[in-house]
Amino acid sequence: MSPSTFELLLTWVAPLITKKSTRMREPIPPDERLSVTLRYLVTGDAYTTIAASYRISPTTVGRIVQETCDALWNALSEQGFLRVPCNTNDWKSIANDFGQMWNFPHALGALDGKHVVMQAPARSGSIFFNYKKTHSIVLLAVCNARYEFTLVDIGDTEALESCPSKPFPYAFLADDAFGLKPNLMKFYRNQYLPLDERIFNYRLSRARRVIENAFGIATTRFRVFRRPIIATEQKVVLITKAVVALHNFLMSLTLSQRSNSYNYCPANYVDQENPCGTTPGEWRNHDSSDGLIPIARTGSNNYSRTAKQVRDDFKDYFMNEGAVDWQWATVTRT
């Protein structure tokens, strides 16, 4: 983040975090509050470490982080960086981007989920205990073709059941953690697949990879996710929301080329395709996160006849008029 970007962000957030002066002492100014919060999100350092750097108490750091994370979410939402698609044109715009950039038509977004690992909440029992034997909340997210989050849900893995979607054949793209549905496409499962099903799996994987990259970029830039977050459940939710908001804000600057020397996502930071296959993005070389882990399977292997037909229709399209030149060599490469 460049100094000018910081100043721009401060103008939006400052009205929400400015405290009134008292007779006892002057309040901590909003620019320092924002600096403390960004320092915590980017480094993941303990409150005591940050407190020593800014000469304030660890308790005050914790309170500043909580208040400023909430302000970041509200301010960036008001500026339009977290706008949920709400009409036909919004959804069609996302689908057109997936068709042009990733050769997957009528895709409403790529879907994935992560466990945000945290310390065990007091008196919570097994409520937040996950299959990795850690405590966490669930971050379920959908992103567009440009690595920007469009829908997020924190703590409820079923939230997307009721989110708006288009009739057949518009669908979200997901991995094997989710169940196959008419508006949710996932891979064919088998050890030995015929060519047409392997082609479908490749095309789906190619388009769905944007959500992996979105999570990867956010995790490597905001290292608060590199370890379990030492905070209450409510504060972990606010921290996660702030990172989502900041990711969209900084990605928008990268895409509009308004940020030059302080590029949030350089070209080689995401996965790149070449004649020899796929070159992993730079973020994968730094992704050793213990604080953001994949979710377990949330759907079964059972699915409706309609869902199967939608997936087969996509498969047939990719084998015929929707085929791309390189798919045959990529799928048959040994």
Rosetta blueprint (number, residue, H / E / L):
1 M L
2 S L
3 P H
4 S H
5 T H
6 F H
7 E H
8 L H
9 L H
10 L H
11 T H
12 W H
13 V H
14 A H
15 P H
16 L H
17 I H
18 T L
19 K L
20 K L
21 S L
22 T L
23 R L
24 M L
25 R L
26 E L
27 P L
28 I L
29 P L
30 P H
31 D H
32 E H
33 R H
34 L H
35 S H
36 V H
37 T H
38 L H
39 R H
40 Y H
41 L H
42 V H
43 T H
44 G L
45 D L
46 A L
47 Y H
48 T H
49 T H
50 I H
51 A H
52 A H
53 S H
54 Y H
55 R L
56 I L
57 S L
58 P H
59 T H
60 T H
61 V H
62 G H
63 R H
64 I H
65 V H
66 Q H
67 E H
68 T H
69 C H
70 D H
71 A H
72 L H
73 W H
74 N H
75 A H
76 L H
77 S H
78 E H
79 Q L
80 G L
81 F L
82 L L
83 R L
84 V L
85 P L
86 C L
87 N L
88 T H
89 N H
90 D H
91 W H
92 K H
93 S H
94 I H
95 A H
96 N H
97 D H
98 F H
99 G H
100 Q H
101 M H
102 W H
103 N L
104 F L
105 P L
106 H L
107 A E
108 L E
109 G E
110 A E
111 L E
112 D E
113 G E
114 K E
115 H E
116 V E
117 V E
118 M E
119 Q L
120 A L
121 P L
122 A L
123 R L
124 S L
125 G L
126 S L
127 I L
128 F L
129 F E
130 N L
131 Y L
132 K L
133 K L
134 T L
135 H E
136 S E
137 I E
138 V E
139 L E
140 L E
141 A E
142 V E
143 C E
144 N L
145 A L
146 R L
147 Y L
148 E L
149 F E
150 T E
151 L E
152 V E
153 D E
154 I E
155 G L
156 D L
157 T L
158 E L
159 A H
160 L H
161 E H
162 S H
163 C L
164 P L
165 S L
166 K L
167 P L
168 F L
169 P L
170 Y L
171 A E
172 F E
173 L E
174 A L
175 D L
176 D L
177 A L
178 F L
179 G L
180 L L
181 K E
182 P L
183 N L
184 L E
185 M E
186 K L
187 F L
188 Y L
189 R L
190 N L
191 Q L
192 Y L
193 L L
194 P L
195 L H
196 D H
197 E H
198 R H
199 I H
200 F H
201 N H
202 Y H
203 R H
204 L H
205 S H
206 R H
207 A H
208 R H
209 R H
210 V H
211 I H
212 E H
213 N H
214 A H
215 F H
216 G H
217 I H
218 A H
219 T H
220 T H
221 R H
222 F L
223 R H
224 V H
225 F H
226 R H
227 R L
228 P L
229 I E
230 I L
231 A L
232 T L
233 E H
234 Q H
235 K H
236 V H
237 V H
238 L H
239 I H
240 T H
241 K H
242 A H
243 V H
244 V H
245 A H
246 L H
247 H H
248 N H
249 F H
250 L H
251 M H
252 S H
253 L H
254 T H
255 L H
256 S H
257 Q L
258 R L
259 S L
260 N L
261 S L
262 Y L
263 N L
264 Y L
265 C L
266 P L
267 A H
268 N H
269 Y H
270 V L
271 D L
272 Q E
273 E E
274 N E
275 P L
276 C L
277 G E
278 T E
279 T E
280 P L
281 G L
282 E L
283 W H
284 R H
285 N H
286 H H
287 D L
288 S L
289 S L
290 D L
291 G L
292 L E
293 I E
294 P E
295 I L
296 A L
297 R L
298 T L
299 G L
300 S L
301 N L
302 N L
303 Y L
304 S L
305 R H
306 T H
307 A H
308 K H
309 Q H
310 V H
311 R H
312 D H
313 D H
314 F H
315 K H
316 D H
317 Y H
318 F H
319 M H
320 N L
321 E L
322 G L
323 A L
324 V L
325 D L
326 W L
327 Q H
328 W H
329 A H
330 T H
331 V H
332 T H
333 R L
334 T L
